[in-house]
Structure formats: C-alpha cells, structure tokens
Amino acid sequence: MLALKLLGLDEVWWLVSPQKPLKPTRDMASFAERFESAQKMAKHPRIRVSDLERRLGSCYTADTLAALTRRFPTTRFVWIMGADNLRQIARWKNWTAIFRTSGTTGSAKRVPVTHQNLVEMARKMQRWLKIGPSDRSTCILPIYYNAGFKATLLVPLLIGCSVAMPATTNPNEFDQWIDELRPTWLTAAPAFLQAVLDRMKARDSAPLKHSLRFVLSTASYLAEAVRVDLQAALGVPVVEFYGLCEAGMMTAPAIPPEKLKPGSVGRPPQGELAIRGDNGKFLPAGQTGQVVLTGPSVTPGYLYDITDTPSGLEDGWLATGDLGVIDTEGYLTIVGRSKDLIISGGYNVYPKEVELVLDELPGVTESAVVGVPHPDFGEGVVAVVIENHTLPSKGQTLIFIVRGRKDNE
C-alpha cells in the first residue's frame, strides 16, 4: 500500500492498492482502527511511508473503499489496481494524463501523455541527473502544468525519490523551508530563481543551509548573470534544460563533470532532436532552424477534441516552433520562436541573440526585443530595456554599443 499526503490541499488522499479481496463489513472495524492510528502518525514530522505501510497492513477492494468514504467523509480514497490487474487494462500507448499547452503563441491544445512517455522521461532523468531513492525533489511549480506534475512530482516518485511540497511557493520564504525540507534538487522558472537570488542578497544572517546538489531552470531563458550569481550564492551548479509539455525533458543538463556552455540548454539524446530548415530538410551542426522532436517520450499528437485521434506529427516528428542550433559538440542553443523572428531588410534577426547582448551590459536588468513595421526594411528592431542606476549610457549610445558587439562576433 502507498499512502501519500499531498501537502497544500484541503483533503488527504490515501492511495489503496487491492491485493486481498476482503469484505468491507468484516474488515471495516480493523481498518478504521489502523487508519485512525495512521492519521495520527501522519502528523508526526518524522513520519515515513514505510511506517504507514506497516501500520495499515493489508489492502482492500473497491467495495471497501465505498464503505471507507462513508466512514471518513473528509478523506478521499483512490483505488489503485494491483499489478496483475493493471497489466490487463494499461498498455504502453494508453494515455495516463492529458495536459493543455500554455497557449502563449496560439490557441491552447490538449496534449495526451502515455505510460511510455512517463517511463521514458523517468529513465532520462535518472540517467542524466544521477538521482535515486536517496534524492528528494522540490514541487513548487503548478501541478496542473506539465513541468510541475511530471518533472517535479510524478516522475521523481516513479524513480523512487521523495517529494517535498512547501506550504508556500513564495520565493521570499525560500530560506525558511529549504533547510527544513532538505530537497536535493530544485526545478524552477527563471522569475522564481531571480527572486530567490534577490532574497539571498538581502539576507543579513548566516549562510543559507541546504541539501541541494543542483538547480534546474526551465520554462524560459535564464539570464547568464542570474545563473552565475545564484550558483555562487548556493554553491551548487545552476543549469538550464530544454523541455516542453509535448515531450518532457529533452536535453541532458550540463551538470559537472559535463562541460557547461553558457546559453546552451544541454545535449539532446541521439536521434530524438534535430534542426530542420524551411525546406523541410534536416540541417547540419552550426545552422539555425526549427527544433523538431521524435522518440518514446514525445506525445502521440494533439487532441483538438477529447474524442479525437491524436494528430499533428509529421512523419513521427513534432515541430516545436522553437528556433535553435546544435553545435559540433552536440549542445543545443535556443535562439527564439519562429513566430518571433524579425526579418529586417532581408536579414533574419533573432530577438534572443540581441537580448543576450543587451542583458550583459552594465546597468541592464532585463530586455525584450520585438519587431515593428518599418517603411523601408519591412520590420524594424525595437528593444525595451529595464535599467538600473548603473546604466552608463542611454538611447543612441546604447544602440552603438550593441551594434559594435554584434559586428565583432
């Protein structure tokens, strides 16, 4: 039996796996006694799942669960079928979950996730991150999205890791729970990591105690200055990886002893990620094109209606809409979105490349580059900059600095 309390929810969920068909009328009293005892144990700060398993003992049937629900109305019981029965109803290609894409660049789509997708993602994370039962994930991302549910909750559990779920995901309270819950890795978005860095810089107390081995950044680009400063503050590697709702984690983060390349999101597995040109042909190393994915961790397609057959893959390849380049050593760098590409005077301008130059300038906290209509060039390039008090120059001078940097590359 697996007993799991999902922190942060109003209900306690008990997952019950039937191994012995016991009659609810005969066994209800004994189970109720053990369950009430286990509830008291669950409040103890040092409770372990194995203790709950020993205390609760045998497992029960669906009829028993109905009786338990009546006996304990504030608790939800979920019936998880035993392994023998599960093999009869679950297949490798069966869906285990359906997510929605974020819809940041278009209409949100439904994305089915198969059992094979989850198992393959678990294999990749276990191999790439060197994690196992002695490790603990930190679940702070929303679990109604792919990254939160798969990368920080479900897949770590499949590997055998434990999962820490802080009572609050406010980055200003990071230092209050990181030592208490003792996770061994943290997966978060750049905005959260920036706020954590700001919090640590504002601390006047002793150095932060933690058990982290590494920090993973996902969802969007992490500024190199933030990565370097946070890495120095925590004393552990802070690295990026490439993943998305449709495929999970698709690159191996450059965790030491792997070589880190600033701006890179790691190395993809052989044969599962490629760069494709506008003509549909795959491009060699060093050339920029659209990132396409295939392999056992990629969704079977999109669902435009819940009853549809998944579709949207081309010859087994998923077009991501991301623009990227793979260098001669196999490292992937994302340069932007295909819909964000600016064509100015016949030249392709990738906003992220300009943003990387701007973000490295003293006094620039953050930047965003967009294309606007231009009477002569078709599109002009406009940068919006968040400055701080150390910005040495503004306006036209800043443009010349960026132009000089790009001309020298």
ZIGICOR-V331907 format. One record per run of one state. SS is the DSSP state (h for helix, s for strand, l for the rest). FROM is the first residue (numbers start at 1). LEN is the number of residues. If there is no record, write none. Layout:
((SS FROM LEN) (SS FROM LEN))
This chain:
((l 1 1) (s 2 2) (l 4 8) (s 12 6) (l 18 6) (h 24 19) (l 43 6) (h 49 8) (l 57 5) (h 62 10) (l 72 3) (s 75 6) (l 81 2) (h 83 7) (l 90 5) (s 95 6) (l 101 9) (s 110 5) (h 115 15) (l 130 6) (s 136 3) (l 139 7) (h 146 14) (l 160 2) (s 162 3) (l 165 6) (h 171 11) (l 182 3) (s 185 5) (h 190 13) (l 203 11) (s 214 5) (l 219 5) (h 224 11) (l 235 2) (s 237 4) (l 241 2) (s 243 2) (l 245 3) (s 248 2) (l 250 1) (s 251 2) (l 253 14) (s 267 2) (l 269 4) (s 273 4) (l 277 5) (s 282 1) (l 283 6) (s 289 5) (l 294 8) (s 302 2) (l 304 7) (s 311 1) (l 312 2) (s 314 1) (l 315 2) (s 317 10) (l 327 4) (s 331 7) (h 338 3) (l 341 1) (s 342 3) (l 345 2) (s 347 3) (l 350 1) (h 351 9) (l 360 4) (s 364 11) (l 375 3) (s 378 10) (l 388 7) (h 395 13) (l 408 2))
